[in-house]
Amino acid sequence: MIIGLQLLAIVFALIMIYFAYLHFMRGELSKSEIISWWGIWVVTIVITIFPDLLSGFAKTISINRVFDLMVVSGFILVIVLSYKAYIGTKKLEHKINEFIRKESIKDTRNGRKS
């Protein structure tokens, strides 16, 4: 029987599938990215509907409830995504600094002042 929280999770996953599709149609996601995101959301729906699929794995790693496993997995995912976003931001910051340096040197050599 599907309870309210499960229904909410399923609706959320369906909305995220739709948003991924919109971003794909705008050209913001590649085919491999949309397949990955759709896979993640479909797995989320399946696990939400059939949580007992993970109970054996949860017990193997000494976690009593599937919900606890999902919460721990969610924290790990958030930490990994935050780290990836941080590294991406640092790389972009470095590229912007290099670009500004090159443009400043070019402008100085051409005799222009900012």
Secondary structure, 3 states (H helix, E strand, C coil): CCCHHHHHHHHHHHHHHHHHHHHHHCCCCCHHHHHHHHHHHHHHHHHHHCHHHHHHHHHHCCCCCHHHHHHHHHHHHHHHHHHHHHHHHHHHHHHHHHHHHHHHHHHHHCCCCC
